[in-house]
C-alpha cells in the first residue's frame, strides 16, 4: 500500500458536485481516502480567461502501481464528463497525482512529483492543509516551505 497525494479541480458545470463525485469514485475504485483538504476557489492558471476553479487536495492509500492509478484516475475523469481540449483549458474535472509516496518517476505518461506543483499556489495551499510537513523528494523542502517560497500571486481563497 502506498500513500498518494492528489489534487482535484473543476471549473465547469457543477464544480462542487464534480469534486464530490470524484472523491466517491476514487474511494470506490482507487483506494481509501485518508485526508481531504477544505475546498479552495482559485483563479485559473495558464489560460486566465475562464471560470474560477474549485480545488481540493486528497490523500489516498492505494495498492495500485503509479501507472495503474493514473489509468484509473483518467477513466474517472472521462466518466464524470471530462473532454480533452486545449492545455490548461476549462474542465469538468481534473485529477493530478502530486506525490506517489517518495517515488520519483519521469515517463512520457507520468511525472511524479508533479513537475509544476511548487510553482502553483492553487496546488500548494490545499496540499499544505493536509501535508504541511511532507518533504518533496526532489526539492528536499516541506510543502509548507514550498508554499512560503512560492512566487505565484494568483488568488486562492479557502471556502
N, C-alpha and C positions, 0 to 999 in steps of 0.2 A: 504494500500500500504506500502511496506517495501523496504528500500534501502539495496541492497546486493552487496558485492564486490566479483568479480570472478577473477580467473587467468586462462588465456588461454595459451596453449603451444602446439608446434608442432615441430617434428624433422624428419619427413618423407615426401616424395613426395614434393608437393608444399607448403612449410611451410607458406609463406606469404598468399597464396590463402586459405589455410585451416583456418587461423585466420580470414580472411575477411569473408569467408563463415560462420564460427561460429558466428561472430558478426551479420551478416544478419539474420540468423536463430534465434538467441537469441532475437533480436529485434522483429521479427515476432511472435515468439511463447512464449516468457517468460516475456517480459516487455520492457519498454522504456530504451534505453541506455542513461544515463545522462553524463558519462565521460568515456574516453578511454585514457590510457597512450600511450606514444610512444612505439615502438617495441624495444625489447632488445634481442640481441643474447647472449645466456648463455651456459656455459658448462653443460653437463649432470650431474645430481646429483643422487647418489645411485649406478647406474651402469655407470661407466665412459666411457667404450669402445663403444661409439655410437656417432652419429652425434650431433652437437650443436643444441640447441633448439632456437626457436623464442618464446618469451613470451610477454604477454600484460595483464595488469590489466584493468578491466572494472567495472564500477558502473552501476547497473541497478535498476529500480524501478519496483517491481513486486507485483502482487496480489496473487501469488502462496504461499502456505504454504511451509516450507522448504523441506519436503519430496516430495511434488508435483513438486517443482522446480528441485530437484535432478533427478526425473524421466524424466522430460523434457530435462534436460541437457544430461543425459545418452543417450536418444533417438537421440539427435542431434549428439553426438559423433559417435554413430553407423551409422547414415545416412551419415556422412562425410567420414566414412571408418575405424573408429577405430575397431581394433580387440584386445581383451584382450589376453595378452601374459604374460611375466614374470613381476613381480613387478618392477617398475621404469625402465622398458624397453622402447625401441623406440615406438613412437606412432604418428599416423597421426594427432590426436587432443586429447587434454586433457583439460577438463573444471572443475576447482575446485571451490567450494564455500569457500571463505575465511572468510567472515563475513556475517551474516544474521541479519542486524540491530545490536542490542546489545544482541541478544539472545545467550544463551549458551545451546548447545544440545550435548548429548553424547549417541547415539544409535549405534546399530551394523551397520546400513546403513550410518549414517551421524554423523560426529563430527564437531561442529561449536563452536567457531572459529576453523579453520583448525589447527590440532594439531602440525604441523611442520612449520607453516608459519614464526615464529620468528627465526627459525634456518636456513632459506634459503634466501640467498641474491637474487637469481633469482626471488623470490616472493616479497621480501621487496622493491627492487629498483623500479620496475614499480608501485607497490602499493603506495609507498611514493610519487610518482609524482602526484597522484590523491587523496590521503588521508593521507597526512603527519600528520595531527592533529587528525586523528581518534584514539580513545583510545580503546585499546584491552580490552574487558570486563572481562577478567580473569587476565591478567598480569598487568592491570592498567598502561600501558605505551602507548605513542603515537606510531604510525607506524614509525615516524622519529626516536624516541628514540630506538625502536627495531632495526632499520637499523643501527644506530650508534653503538649499542652494539652487533651486530651480529658477531659471530666468524667464519662464513663461508667465506672462502677466494677464492671461485670459481669465475672465470671471468664472469662479467656481463657488456656487452657493449651496450649502447644506440645507436640505429641505426638512 
